[in-house]
Amino acid sequence: MRFLCLVLCVAATVAADAASPSVELQPDNAAKKLVVLVDGHPKLAYQYGDEFALPHVWPIRSPSGKLLTVQRPNQFPHHRSLWIADKVQVADGPAVDFYHSWKNLRTPSKPADGFRHFVRHQRFGELKTEGSTASVEAELQWIVDDNKPVLDEHRKLRVVGLGNGEYFLDLTWKLTASEGDVKFLSDEVHYAWPYVRIHPQFSGEQGGVITSDQGQHGQAATNGEKASWIDYSNTVDGETEGLALFIYSDDGPHRWLTREYGTFGPRRTEKFSGTKFTLRSDESLDGRVGILIHRGDAKSGRIAERYQQYIEDQL
């Protein structure tokens, strides 16, 4: 009997371990990227190489391993998978459009010469893994004219393995005007907090479906409208998978930009969206979103249920 109990306890422990996905962090300082593995499979990477105008997350892989996002699409090649950017100005200096990064090339005819204005990863903070969760903290600076910082950014990414290849990202950021007042010159379209550029194989143009928490579908019914979450999913090679973006906010739903070709993302709160405003010296502007990489579509993937778990801090 004692032996049987021991066998059952070991079996229960093995089953519990099998049910708990592992998440690992794999820094690659030479390549300037940090890879996140879920159950031993590379699922995403934080890219911060100097060849890019701004750090971003790419790839983002579906539960079955397909590319969900594209790093440098042929259409709008300044898009970067999952990224944060804007247009800002300090005092009487230049209005710097971090979003349209090609405008910031030192030599437009020679992209290899690099950028005059860019967002740069400065250092990692805490890198932590614990069972099915990992967290990454990073310090960044928004820099103009090669060496003048205008904004300090603290970014944190928490990754949770959910099993069956699914995983969840909790992304937070805080921009601080540490060097004086910063004017934000955003318009209704060209800023990203954050934006996601879906891979063509998952896009609406290839049969993918945009779905909002209001039950609306497609660009025409969701673009510019308010929502607490939006899902983008498609069936590729017989498997239905997708990516959902969740708003974590006490001030209600945000307006969204959605595109059938594959770009979507939430606006900031109404006070700071589609309008020019000034972030005063030492003031901060922050944000938080959840990103669910899931099997199924908006309904079978239980997006509404999982959004509720997120805002109740259960994801």
JOLIN-V547967 format. One record per run of one state. SS is the DSSP state (alpha for helix, beta for strand, coil for the rest). FROM is the first residue (numbers start at 1). LEN is the number of residues. If there is no record, write none. Layout:
# JOLIN-V547967
SS;FROM;LEN / SS;FROM;LEN
This chain:
# JOLIN-V547967
coil;1;1 / alpha;2;18 / coil;20;3 / beta;23;6 / coil;29;4 / beta;33;6 / coil;39;2 / beta;41;7 / coil;48;8 / beta;56;6 / coil;62;5 / beta;67;1 / coil;68;1 / beta;69;1 / coil;70;12 / beta;82;4 / coil;86;1 / beta;87;3 / coil;90;6 / beta;96;2 / coil;98;3 / alpha;101;4 / beta;105;1 / coil;106;5 / alpha;111;3 / coil;114;1 / beta;115;1 / coil;116;2 / beta;118;13 / coil;131;2 / beta;133;12 / coil;145;3 / beta;148;16 / coil;164;2 / beta;166;11 / coil;177;5 / beta;182;3 / coil;185;7 / beta;192;7 / coil;199;1 / alpha;200;3 / coil;203;1 / alpha;204;3 / coil;207;2 / beta;209;4 / coil;213;4 / beta;217;1 / coil;218;1 / alpha;219;4 / coil;223;3 / beta;226;2 / coil;228;1 / beta;229;8 / coil;237;2 / beta;239;9 / coil;248;6 / beta;254;5 / coil;259;4 / beta;263;4 / coil;267;3 / alpha;270;3 / coil;273;4 / beta;277;3 / coil;280;4 / beta;284;12 / coil;296;7 / alpha;303;9 / coil;312;4
